[in-house]
Amino acid sequence: MRHKIIKLYEKAEKKGFALGAFNFSTNEILQGVISAASKLKAPVIIAMSEGERAFFGCEESVAVYNAIKKKHPHIILHADHTKSFKELKKVIAAGYPSVHFDGSRLSFRHNVRETRRAADYAHANHVFIEGELGGITGGSTTHNERLRDVLTTDMLTDPEQAKEFVELTGVDSLAVSVGNAHGIWVDKPKLDFKRIKEIKKKIGKFLVLHGGSGISPSSFRRAISLGVNKININTEIRVAYAHALLKGLHKRRDYVPYHYMKDVISAVSKVVEKKIIIFKADNKI
């Protein structure tokens, strides 16, 4: 499966588009993502963080994915922000074909050591692995602070260090900190395009941009042109889900879930559709 995923990233690199990685924690969010991907004929990644897997169920998410990929073979299940070797072994045993090992909070030396261990194990099990270097701050929700007051220069990924990191760990892709952050902030993120260009030139690996919610379409397009191959979206989906659900419940005259959850699925799908088009991933199947 790892080689199939690598080929998909290579296709994105060659054709100048980015794979959208859309997190889900409920079946309705998943349906919204699948609906958008099918409509626009786009390959997508469906992702779950540790918290989302704990809520939905790790093995349950794999079972649902196995059912989905029979109809939609261009969809990849990805374990997002896996922070321990124990958790990595768990998701691989469950059947995840792609995993993100997040050792970014460790010292550089410890991050290299743990990511190398994770990469060796993942590759031995034919699993694609994404590493992370730099401080991608925030959580996948709305924030009342300004990002520029929180994000400091020392949190950004150093290009030379990134080169050393991928050489020592053997990861397939690298998540970087280049002005991006998880969540939606008072101010819009300002990506460091020079840094993106330098990192891509140094590492020669697939680049991943976390914290895609709130970034402008023009910034996405420029980042993709400089070598970003995968972009993660979560908060905008969660906000669309919550707003549509609250609206549906407020107007409800009955308590039949599928009467109002259709609008929730539609709201999620609209967010995903917009991102797929911005990422130039439509009609790439």
PyMOL commands that set and color helices and strands:
alter all, ss='L'
color gray80, all
select helices_A, chain A and resi 2-15+27-40+50-56+58-68+85-94+108-124+147-149+153-155+159-169+193-203+217-225+235-250+257-278
alter helices_A, ss='H'
color red, helices_A
select strands_A, chain A and resi 19-23+44-48+75-82+98-101+128-133+173-176+206-209+228-233
alter strands_A, ss='S'
color yellow, strands_A
deselect
rebuild
show_as cartoon
